Every structure is written in structure tokens, then in C-alpha cells.
């Protein structure tokens, strides 16, 4: 780093990035009591199965033999390389989101709202539905796939030369909205005096971005990176349904390889492979988050001095780019919706632009009642998961705020939460299936499993929001003999709503745990859709109809809670 860059880097963090002044709350034993329910659930559902899988992977003599066999398998190395590609795509998502957020700073309020909506909708769409939409767009038959019809690529559109592009586009389409939202708020609150000082020192735009803006966005980047890396580490259903069977071996990831070859691998090698996948995810997310901010996620407080001025780009250029982004991001939804509103025969033989519209595909989607029953069961489970996560995450997050536990303890627990947030379900599936057995049919048991998987991320998000609550607001109820936790929760209401919606959407869209734990297909809506996808070409209409219905619920939830979600996702990254 040049001397000038070093000086700018030292100048940039001079706005206060420290946690709020500490307040003295209840005793540490009380704080541990707040944390205990979350600890018990994660220990039973996450840590214990993880330990059991680790023990199974090293018990065969000689020690490490299973790891040696796995690591000498060429197919495993290919799958591990593919996982690395997905983790790299997470960086692409953050880069695209940051670029669009930088562009939107000079857009008008209507353009910004339009971008927030059109980019945000794919975030609540399940990877399964995203895979269906992009496979319809890139269908190899020019009579059905619009990309093939325009490019006349024929079978190569979903062949080995193009399949990575298709899947990568689907992943970027789905997750860029989250990065855009959080970076947009973070950029809007970068103190203006920092950029003014950088300009006085002669820094150009790229140098200001590298030495001032990015350091100022560290907490924001950490939040985005954790969520997107978690999605990348757990990628499964997007590949499963987005790639035709003939080319899936070319894009197989470790999670899918584990699921396909679980019986062939045996307990030892399957456990070793699951541990390797876990180690890859944990290593990457830990390295990235440590590089972004070693003390993540310490809180920040709003600063004086005004917001950074807009970069002054030509308004017509911003509107043009925004229009292109809007069309591109809306097109998969248009394809899915128009395909669903066609007769099953028309959807199976021709593209949506050829006509043949009618409600027949919806009738076929609900014909046997299995999908309707699964929707009810999935909604019931998702609601229970949402309630459980909020009830456990609120006291746990409060226990991790300053003044409750020693600083090292808080940072250690937060680090463990980061690790647990990216655990792949494959490392938990076999021990959970063995321990729970027939209990897996219980809605409560299944909801506890889902809640444990979402809980670490919910605790981290709420902790960051709680730590942004001003000190006087917390001291006031303490002086009056009232609960500071309830006051923090009230002040962080949008973040609580965000955690509840996040838990609901993740449980609603989940496919992976259903497959890994062999739950009844009729008990989970995504599993019904996956069964329908076995005859993708002939059932395209019904697939699209089920995808629309499956997407409508989280989209309606997003529409009802959108204002709270924007505040909740960014409450802990204010400047």
C-alpha cells in the first residue's frame, strides 16, 4: 500500500466505529440464563450431530483412512472445486450489489424504490423456483427456451459449455438484491467529511472507494458476506433442478455428491466428506469476516457531519442502466408467470410467447391434492419456526451486548455463531436421522431442527441491532427498575420483524433437510415440486404454477413487512 493510501486508511476510521458506551445490566449469571435456551437448542441439534459426524469420520483404523480415501477420489476433488466456484460467486454477488448501490446514489427516489423492489423479490424466492425459472429461459429446445430461440444455440445452451453460466446467473439474480439493499443504506450514511478529506488529498474515485468507502462499510460487508456465503456453502437445490440430469455430473457440488453416493460411501467416508465440506465453508467465511473486521460485529452509531454527496453521474445514464436492470431482474418472474398461465400441453411443446393461455396448469398442479396439503403443512411449520427463532434469539442477542458478559466471552460466542450459521445440513443429517427416528414426522421436532439452523444468523443480526441502541435509551428503564431487554427489543422492532420473516422464508423454501432426513414428500411443498420436476419437459406448466404459488407467499410477506425489513437489515450498520 502506498504511503498516501496508508494515510487515507488511517484517516477513514476516525469517525467513531466503537461500540456504544457500556452500561451495567444484570449479573453475568442472569446473562447466561438469557443465552441458555439458544445454547441448549444449538448444542442438541447442531453441535452434538457435528461432533458425532466428526467422531465417525476418524474411528476407522488407521485413523484418517476415510479422509485419505475421500481425498484421493477425483470426483470428490471436482465437487470441492465446484464448491469453491460457488463461494467465489458470493464475492461476485457482493460486487454487483455494491456497484448497483453506488449507481443508485445518484438516482431519484422513484428509481431507487423500483430497484429495491425488483432486486429484492428474488431474495425471498426459493433456489428451487429460481432453478425452474432459469431452466425454462435456457431450455435447450428453441421451441421452448427463449434464450435458445434467440441465440439458436440448440442443445449446447444447457450443455457443459453453458450450464455454469446459467446457474451462476440464477445465483447472482437471487442474492444481489440483499447486497444492494444493505450497501445502499451503508453508502448513503458514509460521513461526507471523509470523502471531502480524500478529495483534498487528491484521491481519485477508485482510490476513494478502496481507502475510504470500503473500510467504512466493513460491518455492512460482514453482514452481507455472511448471508451470501451461507447460501453459497449450502447450494444444493439450484443445481439439482437447474441442471439437466445429463450434465449434472459436470456441476456436482459436495452436498449433492454426498446425497447421491451416501450409501456407496459408507458411514466413515460419508462423514469425512461432510466434515471436509464443513471445513471449507467455515474456513472461507472465517477468513473473509476476519479480513473485513477482526472484531465483527461490533456496533456503530450514527455520526454527525451529514451524508456523503452523490457522485454526480449523468441522470439519463443512471435511468438507462436502472431500466435495463429492472427488465433483466423481472424477466425470470415474467417467464415463470406466463408459463404457468398456459395449458399443460402448450407449455410442454412451445414457449410462452406462442400463446395457448389458460388456467389448465394450475388445475394440474392441484389435481391430486398433494400440493395443497403440503402447502398447509409447510406454512404451519414455517410459522412455528418463526416464533421459536424470535423467542430464542431475542434474549440470546441481548446477552451478547456490552455489559452482560465479558468482552472475550461475547466475541467467542459470536464467533461460534458465525461458524454454526454456515454449517451444511449434510454434516447433521445422519446423526439426526439416527437419533430422532420416527419422531421426524412430528411438526414440532422438524420445526426445532429448522429453528436451530436459522438461530445463529438471527442472533447475530439482532445483536448488531441491539448494540446500535443509544446508551440513554437503555439506561432509562434500568433507572426506573424496568427491563432493558424489553426496551432494546422495542427500539429494535424492525430487526425483530426481519428475523421472524427470515426464519419463515428459510423454513418455507427449504428442500435440503427434507431430502436428507427422508421426510414424506407430501409433507413439504418444495419436495412435491421436486417430484414434479422429474419429467421437466412434459410438466413445465404445472411446475411453473407450483413455483408461482410457492413464491407468492414470501412475496406477499415481503410486501406487508417491506419497510420494517429495510430498517431491520440495516439497523446495526448505521453510520
N, C-alpha and C positions, 0 to 999 in steps of 0.2 A: 504494500500500500504506500502510495506516495505521501510525502510529508504533509502536503496540503489536505489530502484525503484524511489522513490521521487526525489533523487538527479539526476538520469538519466533523468527524465521527465523535471526537471528544466534546464538541460544542452541542451536537444534536441532542444528547440525552439530558441536557441541563434543565429542560422542563421536568417537573417532578414526576418520576415514574415509580416512586416508592409506594409501599402500601400505606393506607391511612394510619394516622397515629393510633397506637394500641389503646384499647380500653380494657378495663378489668371486669371480666364477666364472672360466671360461676366457677366453682373449683374444677380442677382438672379431672377429678373423678366424675363429676357431672358431665363434662365434655366427652369423656369416654363413654358415658351412658348414652349420649346422643349418637355417637358413632357406632355403638354396639350392634343395633339391628342390621345395619348395612353390612357390617363386618361378618356377622353370622351368615347372612344370605350369600354373600360372595364367597365366603370360605366353604360353604356346603356345596354350592352349585358350580363355582369356578376353580377355587384353589385346590379343593380335595380331588376333583377329577383330573386337574392338571398334574398334581403330584402322583396320582395313580398311573396316569399315562407315562410319566417320566420313569417311574419305578419299573413298569412293564417293559419299557424300551431298553433297560440295562440289566435285566435279570437273567437273560440267557447267557450261558458261559460259551466262550470267554466274554468278559464284559466289553461291550461295544461291538459285538459281532453283528447285531442287527443294523447299527449305524453304518458299519463297513459295507454290508450288502446293499443297503439303500444308496449309499454314496457312490457305489461302483455301478449302479444301474443307469444306463444312458438316458432312459425315458424319464427318470426322476430328475436328472440334471436339466433336461429340456424343460420339464414342468417348472423347476425352480427358476430357470431363466425367464420363462414366461411370467412368473410372479414378479420378478424384478422389473419386467416391462410395465406391468400394471402399476407398480409403485412409482415408476418414472412418469407414468401418465398422470398420477396425482400431482406431480410438480407442474405438468402442463396445464392442468385444470386451474391451479392457483395462479399461474402466469397469465392465462387467458382472463380469469376473473379480475386480476389486478389491472390488466390492460383495459378491459371494458370499464372498470370503475374509474380509472384515470380519465378515460374518454368522457364518461358521463358527468364529470365535474363541470364541464362547460355546456352541458345540455340543459334545456329548460325543465321546469318541474314536471310538465306532462310527459316529456320524453323519458325522464328518469323513472316516473311511475310506471310507464309502459315497459321499460326494461326490467324493472323489479318484478313485474307480474310475469312477463313472458319467460324470463330466465329462472324465476322461482318455481314455476309449476313443475318442471321436470324433477326437481329435488324431492318432491313427495311421491313421484311415480316409482313404482317398483322396478327393479332391474329386469324382472321377468317381462313386464309390459314394455319397457324400453327395448328389450331384445326383440319382441314381436313386431313393434313398430319399425325398427330399422331393418329387420329381415324382410318385411313387406316392401319397404322402399328399395332395397337392394336385391330383390328376388332375381334369381338367375334367368328366369324366363322373361324376355322382353314384353310378352303379352301381359304380364302381371306386375313386374317391378319397374317403377318409373325411372330409376337410375339406369337399368339395363336398356329400357326403351330409348332413353336419351343418348346414352353412350354406345349402344349396340355392342356391349361387351360380352353378352351371352353368358355362358357358364362361368367365365373367369371372375364375374363380379362377386360371387361368393366362394371362389376358389382360394387357393393358398396365397395368391398374389394380392388379393383384396380383402380377405377376411379380417386381418388385423386393422386395416383402415376402418372397416365397418364397425367393429367392436370398439375401437378407440374413439370413434366419433360418438357412438352411443354413450360411452362413459363420460366424455367431455360434455356432451349435451346434458346429461343428467346432473352433474355436480358443479358445473361452472356457476350456476345461479347462487349457490351458497357462498362461494368465494367472492362473487361480485357484490353481494349484499354486505358482507362484513367489511370487505375492503372499501366499499363505497362510503360507509359510515366512518371508518378509520381515516380515510383520506380527507373527508370533509372536516375532521376535527384535528388535523395536524396544525399546531400553532403556526400562525403566519410569520412570527418573528424568526423562526428557524429558517424558512425559505428566503426571507429577506436577507438574513445574515449570509446565507450561502451565495446569493446573488452578488452581494457586496464583495465577497471574496473571489468572485469571478467564476463560480461553478456553473457549468452548463447544465442542460436538462437531465442528461443521463447521469452526470456526476451528482446532481442534487437528489435524484432518485436513489442512487446507490448509497450515498453517505448521510442523507438526512431522512428521506421518506421511509425507506425500508427499515432502518433502525427504530424509527418512531412507530412502525407498525408491528414490532415484534410480538406483543401479546395478541394482536389481531391475527397475525400469521400463524401463531401457535394454535389458536382455536380452529382456524380453517384447516390447517395441515393435519391436525389430529383427526377430524371428522373424515376428511377425504382419504387419508392414509388408511383409516379403518375400513372404509368402503373398498379400497384397492386391495388390502390384505385379505379381505373376506370375499373377493369376487368369486362368483360361482354360477348363479342363475343366469347372468347376462351371457356368459359363454355357453352354458348348457342349452339355451334356447335360441341364442343369436347366431350360432354357427351350425350349419347343417351337419348331420352325422358323418358325412363323407370327409369332412375337413376338420372335425373336432380334435383329432389327434395332433393336428398342426398347431393348435392353440390351447391345448390342455394345460390347466394350472394344477398346482399341487393338490388343492382342495378337491377338484374333480377327479384327478388321478387316484387320490385316496378313496373316494367314494366308489369309483368303478372297480378298483382292484383290492378292496378291503379283505375279501375272503382269500384271494390269492396270496396276499402279503403275509397273512397270519398276524397274531396279536403283537409279536415283537417288532416286526418291520413296519407294521401299520402305526404302532405307537412311535417308533423312531421317526417316521416320516412326518407325523403330526407335530412332534417336538421340533423338527427342523423348520417346518412352516411357521411355528410359533416364534422360534428364534429369529427367523428372517424378519417377521413383522415387528417384533419388539426392538430388534437392533436398529432397523431403519427409523422407526418413529422416535426412539430414544435419541438417536444421533441428530435427527433433524430438529427436534424440540430443544435439545441442549444447545445446538448451534444457534437457534433463534433466540433463546433466552434461558440461561442456566437456572434461573430462579422461577421458571414458569409454574403456575400462572399468577404471579403477584399482581395485585390490583393497581389501577391507576385512577387518578382523579381528574375531573375537568380542569382545564387550565385557562388562565386569563390571556388576553392578547389577541383574541379573535381567531377566526378560521383562516386557513391558507386560501389565497385568492385562486380563482380558476385559471388554468393555463392559457386561456385566451386563444383557443383554436377556432378556426372559422366555423360559425354556427351551421352553415349549409353542409359542411363535411361531417360534422357530428350527427346531423339529422339523417344524412345519407347512410352513414355506417350503422346508425341505430335502426334504420328501416331494414337494412339487409339482415342485421342480427335478428330482428323481430320475425322476419319471414323464415329464416333458416330455423330458428328455435320453435316456431309454431308448426312447421311442416310435418314433423312426425305425428303431432296430435291430429292434424288435418287428415293425414293418411289413415291413421287408426280409426278416426270417427267415420270417414267416408266409406272405408272398407266394411265397418260394422253395419252400416246402413244400406246393405245390398243383400240380395238373395244369396243363399249359400252356393248355388250353382254358379252365379255370376262371379262371386268372389273367388271361387276356385279356378276359374278359367280365364279371367281377364282382370285388368287393372281398374282401379276406382274411377278413372276418367272416361270409361266406356259406358257408364250408365248401369241399368239394372237395379235401381234403388228400391228399397222396401224393408220392412221390419223382420224379414224372414230369419236373418242370422241371430237376432235376439231371441226369437222363438226357439231356434235350435239350441242356443246357449242355455236356456232354462227348461228345456224339454223334459228331462228326466227328474228334475227337482234336486239333483245333487249339488249344483252350483248355488242354488238359493239356500239350501240347508247349510252349506259351507260358509256362505256369507254371514248368516246369523251366528254360527259358532265362532267365526273369526272375529266378528265385531264384539261379541261377548268377551273373548279372550283379550282383545286389544284394550277394551275399556278397563278390565281388571289390571292389566299390566300398567296402564297409565296411572291408575290410582296407587298401586303398590310402589311404583318408582317415585312418585311425588312424596308419599308418606315417609319413605326411607331416605330419599335424597335431601330433603329439607333439613332435618336435624343433623345428618352427616356433614352437609356442606357448612352448616353453622359451626360445628365442632372444629372445622378446619380454618376458621377465620382467626385473625390475630387476637391474642388474649385468652384463648381457650386451651390450647395445648402448646408445649414448647415448639419453637420455630422448626427445629430439626425434625421433630416428630411430624409436624404438619407437612413439611416438604417431603418426608419419606412416604407418608400415606398418599399424598398427591402423586408421587412417582409410581407407587404401586397401582393407583387408579389408572394412570396412563397406560401401564402395561396391560392391565385387565381389560381396558377399553378396546384393545386391538387383538385380543385372543381369538384365534379362528375356532369356530364351533367343532371342527374335526378333532381337536385335542380333548374335547369334553365328551364327545358323543358316546364312545364305547363304555367308559365308566358310568356315565349317567344312565345309559340304557340297561346296564347290568344291575345297578343299584335300585333303580326305580321300577323296572319290570312292568307289570300290569298297571301300576299307578300312573304310567304315562298317559292313560286315557282320561285322567282327571283334568278338568279345566283349571282347577286351582294349581295343580302341580305344573302343568305346562306354562301357566302364567308366571309362576315363580322362576322357571328357567328363563323365560324371556326377560323378566324384570331384572334378573341378575346380570344378563348380558348388556342391558341398557344402563343399569345403575351407575357404573363408573363414569361414563360420559355425562350423565345427568348431574352427578355430584360435582364434577369439575366445572361444568357450566354455571351451576348455582353458586359454587364457591367464589368464582370470579365476580359474579353479580353481587353477592353479599359484601365482598370486600370493597366494592365501589360505593357502598352506602356511606355518606358523610358521618364523621365521628359524632357530632352533636345529636344527630338523629338517633344514634344508638344509645348515647349517654342519657337522653331524656327519659326513656322508660325505666332505665336502671335506677335513676334518682327517684322515680315515683313508685318503685317496687314492682314494676311490671316486667314482662319477659322481653328481653332484647331480641330473642329469636323471632318472636311473632312480629316485632316491629321491622326487623330485617326482611322477613318474608313479605310483609305488606309493601315495603318500599321496593322490593324486587318482584312484584307481582307479574310483570311481563316475562321475566325469566322463568318463573314457576309455570306459567302457561306454556312457555316454549318447551320445557322439559316434559310436560304432560303430553303435548302434541307430538313431540319427538318419539316418546315411548309408544304412543298409539300407532303412529305411522310405521315405525320399525316392526312392531308386532303384526300389524295388518299386512304388511308387504312380505313378511318372512316366508321363505321357501326352504332354506337350507336345513334348519333344525327339524322341519317336518320330514324331510328325506332321510336325514342322518339317524333320527330316532324311530323311523318307520311308523309314523302316525297314520291313522286311517285317512285315505285320500279325501273322502267326503267331509272330513272334519276341518279342512283348511282350504280356503278359496284358491290360493296360488297353486296348490297341488292339483286341484281339478283342472285349472288352466294348463298345467304342465302335461297332464294326461291327454288333454285335447290336442296339444302340440305334437303328439307322436305322428299324427297324419297332418302335417302342417299345410301342405298344398290343398288338400281336399276340405280342410276345416278352417280355412283362413277367415271366413266371415264370422263363425262362432267364436274363434279365438279373439278377433278384434272386438267383438261385442263384449266378451268377458273382460278383456283388457280395459275397455271403456268404463264398464261398471266398477271394476276393481280400482280404477284411477279416480272415479267420480267422488268416492267417499273422502279420501285425503284432500282432494282439491276443494271440496266444499268446506272441509275443516280449515284448510288454509285461508279460504275466503272469509270465513267467520272470525278467524283469530289473527289475520294478517298484521294488523297494527301492533298487537302485542308481540307477535313473533319477531318483527323487525327490531323492536326495542329490547326484547329478551335476548336475542342472539348477540346484540352489540352492547348490552348494558355493562358488561365487565371490561370493555375495551375503549371506554370513553377517554378523551384526552383533554 
